[in-house]
């Protein structure tokens, strides 16, 4: 079992990271870049030639 101080620090860190990721998602969504960027990345990936199968 972990000491309470460790658990408190862990949860605080998780909250900080989750808040940071939420701000990134909100900024991306508000800028209208989310779907367009994802679609462009998918299209670029699909247009790449397939690599040969390993022998």
Phi, psi and omega in degrees: 000139182275149175295150181303327180296321179296313180298319178298316179294320179298310182295324177295318178296317178297317178298319180297314181295317180298318178296319179297314179296324178296319177297320177297315180297317179297316180297316180295316181295318181292331180279350180074022184262342187305300184290319181296315180295318179296318180295318180295319179294319178296315180298316179298321179294317182291335181275351179287144177294148179288142177279150181295151180291142178296146180263000000 
